[in-house]
Amino acid sequence: MVEEEQHIPVRDGSKIRIKVIKPKDASGRPLLVMCHGGGFVLGSLEAEQANCRSLVKAFDAVCISVGYRLAPEFTFPTAIDDSWDALKWAAENAKTLGADPSKGFIVGGTSAGGNIAAVLAHLARDEKLSPPLTGQWLCIPTVLHKDKATEVLPEKYKKVYLSHEQIIEVPGLNKQAVDFFVHHYAPDQNDPKFNPFIWPSGHKGLPPAYFQICGADPLRDEGLIYDTVLREEAGVKTKLDLYPGLTHGFWGVFSMHSKANQYQEDLVNGFSWLLGVEPRKIEAKQVPTTV
């Protein structure tokens, strides 16, 4: 396995940092592009580095972790714009990287990174990214902020959108932290690049989505509802792993918890489902991440 740090150009003339992790002498490999968590304010591309390494080992994939710029210095939609530019760069440079997106081209992320991945899946569909995405990994994502949910959710979903009110003071992510991140990111609540649930052209035609969702997470219900909407209303194939009673990003906050290894096993199996191939047998390891 080799790891290469690069700086790639983005639309405003700046450069952002990425890390490419891949097998030695990579050629014709699946291509994965990962966005880290941290509420658009904290974290770095290193937060997805362990996941990338596990997936490279399991699937001989080429994995790119994206270091998008953070708020409050760079507010909404900089994280989206940087990540979209990085995804297009990956598509354009796939062959040079040793990847073949026809073997699999997946965008994914954790928490805020899951939001970014959901947005990029829509942009890739609408702007006809070539090669096209074949999958999306949405881990503990935010896709419909509570302030917008009360306005746009159909009644049948409003009655199950409860987690923001039920889960207020917990480790990992609580109401105060959610409000802090949103305040500094300063998004437009009416913009689907912040709330992809309200994407104006809908969700049909999106690539298959693999969800990992925590039961004691304020973001739980928006993720569960989004999974349902994709699957039942938009005809998108989905797979979901739920961790009842466990908090947002528990595998990083409580890395010694017995379910931390389960998270890692599920991650590999979820990507196996997205790629349509069996993973190589590797020992599960606890995966720290910034959430």
N, C-alpha and C positions, 0 to 999 in steps of 0.2 A: 504494500500500500504506500502511496506517495501523497503528500499534502503540499499544495502550492498556493501561496498567497499572491493575489493579483489586485490591481486597482483598475477599475473599468470606468469609462465615461458615462455620464448621465446627462439628461437634457439641458441642464442649466450650465454646462461646461465644467462642472465639478467632476471629481472622481470618487467612487466609493470602493470600499475594501470588500473583497470576496475571498473565500477559501475553497479551493477545488480539492476534493479528496477522491482518490480513484485507485484502482489496481495498477500495479506496475505494468507497463506496456499495454495500457487499455486500448481496446479497439472494438467498436460495435456494441457498446454497453448501454443499458438503460440510463436515462438522464433524470436526475432528481434535483430540484431546486427548493431550498429550505429557507424559511424566514423565522427568526427567533422571536420569543416573547419578551415581555417587559413593559407592557402597557404603552408602547410607542415612545417611552421615556427612558427606560432602563435597558440593560442587557447589551449583548454583542453577538456577533456571529459565532463566537466560541460556544454559546449556549446550545447550539444544534450540532456541535462538532461530534459529540459522542454518538448521537443518533446517526449522523452521517457515517461514522466509522462502522457502526453495527450493520447498516444497510449495505455499505460497500462490501463488507465481509460476507453478508448473507446472499447478495445478488450480483456481485462483481459489477456494481453500478458505478457511474460517475456522479458524485454528489457535490453540489455547490451550496455553500452557506453564505447568505447575503448580509452584508453589513450596511443596511439602510441607515440614513441619518435620523437622529432622534430629536424629539421635542424636549424642552421648550424652544431650543435654538431653531429647530426646523419643525414647524407645526404642520398639521394636516394641509394638503395631502402629500407632503414630501415622502413619507414612508411608502406610500402607494406608488408614487411616481418613480422613486429609486428602484423599488422592487420590480416594477413592470419593465423598466429599462434593463434591469439585470436579467429578467426572464427572456426578453427579446435577444439580449446579447448571448445568452446560453443557447437559444435556438439557432442563432446565426453561426455560432462557433462550435456547434456540437461535434462535427467531424474532427476538428482540430483538438478537441478535448478528449477524443477517443470514444465518443458516445454515438449511438444510433437511436434517435428518438422513436423510430418505428418499433423498437424493442420495449418501449415504455418511456413516457415523458410526463413526470409527475411534479406538481407544485404542492408544497405543504408548509405547515407551520404550527407553532404552539401559541395559544392564547392570542395576543395581538398579532402574532405571525399567522395564526389560523384565520383571523380577519383578513389579513393581506392576501393569503392564499385563496380565500373565497372570492375576493374582489378580482384577483388576477385570473381566476377561472372564467369569470364573466367577460373580462376584457379580452382574453384570448379567444373566446368564442365569438364575440361581437366584431373584433378586429381581424378575425381569421388568421391568428398566429400560425405560422408555418415553420416547422412541422407542428401539428396540433397537439394540445395536451391530451393525454390518455387517462389521467387520474388526478385526484386531489386528496390530500391528507389534511383533515381539519381536527386538530387536537385542542380540546377545551377552548373553542373559538368564541369570540364575540361577533355576532352577526346582526343583532338588533338591539340597540341600546334601550334601556327601560323608559327613557323619556319619549322615545319615538314609538315604542311598542303600544302604549295606551292609545295612540292615535290610529295606527294602521292595522293592528292585529284583528282578524275576524273574531267574532264572539266565541266560536268554538275553541279558539286557541287562547283567548284572554283568560279563561278560567283555569288554564294549566300553566300560565306564565306567572309562576309564584316565587321562583327561587330568589329574585332580587329582594323580596320582602321577607322571605323565610330565613335566608342565610345572610346575616348582617355582620356578626362578630365571630369570625373563624380565622384560623391561621391560613397564610398563603395569599388569599384575596378576600377582602371584605368590602363593605359599602364605602368606607372612607378611602380605601385604596382605589376603588373604581372611580370615585368622584375626583380624586387627585389626578389620576391618569387622564381622564377626559378633560379636566380643566387645562392641563398643560398641552395636550395634543390639539385642543381647540378645533374640533371638527364642526362641519356643518351637518346638523342632524338630518337635514333633508337630502343630503348627498348620498347616493347609493355606494359611493366609494368608502363611506364610513359604515353605512347600514346596508350591506348587500342583500339582505332580505327583501328590500323594496326595489330591487333592480328593475328599471322600467320595462325592459324587454323580457322580463320573466326569467325562468330558470331552465326551460326546456333546452335540450341539446348540450347541457354541461357534461363533463366527463364523470365517471363514477367517483363517488366520494366515500372515504373511510373516516369515520368519526371516533374519537376517544373523548369521553365526557365523564366528569366527576360528579357524584351525587350530592356532595355538600359544597357546591360551587355556586356562587351567585349567577354565573353564566350558564348553568345547567339547562334551564328550560328553553332559552333561545336556541341552544344547540339541538335539543331534542325536537323542538318544533320545526327547525330548519331541516333536520333529517326527514321528518314526516312530509314536509312540503315538497322537498326534492323527490322523494320516492313516490308518494301517492298522487301528487298534483302535477309534477313535471316529468314523471317517468324516468328519473335518473336512478341508476343503480346505486344503492348505498349499503354500507356495512357499519355497524355500531358496536362499540364495546363501552359498557357503562360500569363505573366503579362506585357502587352504593356506599354512602356514608363517608366517602373520602373527599378531601378538600382539593381545591384547584392546584394542580401541579404537585400533588402529594409526593410523587416519586423524587422530586428535588428537595422539598421541604422536609420530608421524612424518608430519607433515602434508605434507611434500614428497615422500613416497613416491609412485611412479607409480600405485599401487593406491588412493590416497586419492581420486582422481577417479573411479575405478571404483566405489568405495563409494557416492559421490554419485549416479552414474548408476544404480546398482542400486537405491538408495533410491527414486528417482523412478519407476523401472520397477516396483518392488515395490508402490508405492502405486497406480500405474496398474492393476496386476492387482487389487488390493483394491477399487478404486473402479469398475473396469470401464470406464474411459475413457482416451483417449490424452492424454498430457501436452502442454502447449504446449512448443514448442522453446525451451529455455533453455540457456545455456552452463553446463557443469558447473563447480563451484567446490569447492575443498577445504573440508571442514567440520570445524572444531575442535569438540571436545566433551569434557566431563568424564566420565570413565569410572570 
